[in-house]
Amino acid sequence: MFHSPRIVRWLVLIVASLGAVSLLEMVHLPAALLLGPMFVAIAFAVAKKGVALNRTLFRASQAVVGAMIARAMPLDVFKEIAHTWPIFIMTVFSVIAVSTILGALLAKFNILPGTTALWGSSPGGATAMTLMAGNFGADVRLVAFMQYLRVLLVTLLATIVSHFLAPESAAVSVVAQLEQPIVWSAFVLTMAIIAGALLLARFISLPAAPMLISMVMINLAMNVGGLQIELPLPLLAIAYAIIGWSIGLRFTKDILRYAFHALPAILFSVLLLIGICCVFAWLLVEYAGIDPLSAYLATSPGGADSVAIIASSVSVNQPFVMSMQTGRFIAVLCLGPALSRLVARWLHQ
C-alpha cells in the first residue's frame, strides 16, 4: 500500500512541508505555517508531481481560518473603533484608496490582469483576499504571489521596527504555543459552530462562503454568547497547510515565469504602499498622539493575522492596532467586489 505513487507523494509533501515550516520558524516568520507548505507545493506543481486535494477539506480549512480571524475581533476592538472613529475612518480608507490606485495602475499598464492586480494589492488578510479573489475572475496564483510577497516584506520590516522600538519584548514560540493546555469543552463547541458554518455555506452563495459564515458565527458566539473560542495550534497548522497546498499546487512554470517577469513592478508597488503607510503612521504619531510602534503596526499593510502575532508579543496598544487592522479587513471584504467591478469598467473604457 505504501508503495502507491499517490501515497508516496503525499508523504513526501507532508514531510517536506514540515521541514519548510521549521526553517521559516527559525527566522521567526509569522506566516510560516502557510508559506512553508505553499512553497513546497509550488515545487511539486512545477515538477509535475502534484497531488489531488479533497474539496471538503479545503472548505473546512477556510472555515477554520474564518474562526481564527473572528477570534481576533473581541468586543474591545469594536469599542476602540467607536472610540476613535474619525481616526479610524481616515486611516482605514486612506490605505484602501492608495492600494486600489496602485492596483489599478498595475492593471492599466498591463503589468497584471485587472482584477488580479486589484485583489493582489488589497491590504486585507492575505489568506482571505487570496481565497476570495478566485470568485471575481482573478488569477489566484498571482494574487497569492503579490499578497505573500507583501506579507514577507511587511513582516520582516515590522519585526525589525518592533525589535528597535520594543527590544525587551519576545515573540511566543511555536513550542510554547503547543504546550498551552486545550480547554476541550470550548474546543468541542468551537468545532460544532465551524461544522454548522460549513453546512450553512452549502446553501448560501457567497465568495469564500465557509470562511465568511464561520467568521460571523464565531464572532457572534464569542461577543454575544460569551463562548470561549478554542483553536489549538495543530488545528490551525493543518488548515494553513491545506490552504497553502491548494494555492501552491495551482502554479505552473509559465505562471512563475510571468510572476518573476512582473516582479520589479510588483515589488515597487509593494514598497511604495509600505512607504505611504509609514507616512500615515507618522501622521498618527504627530497629530493623534499614538505611540510610534502602535501607529506603525496599525497602518501596516500586511495581513491582520501576522500583525496580530507581532502585536501580541510587544508592548503596544493592542485594541487600537487590531481595531485598525480588523476594520480595514472588514472594509476590504465589503468594498472589494464593488471596487473590482469599478476598476474593470474603468479599464474597458
Summary of the structure (lengths in Angstrom):
residues: 349
radius of gyration: 19.6
end to end distance: 58.1
largest distance: 66.4
contacts: 1183
relative contact order: 0.18
helix: 77%
strand: 0%
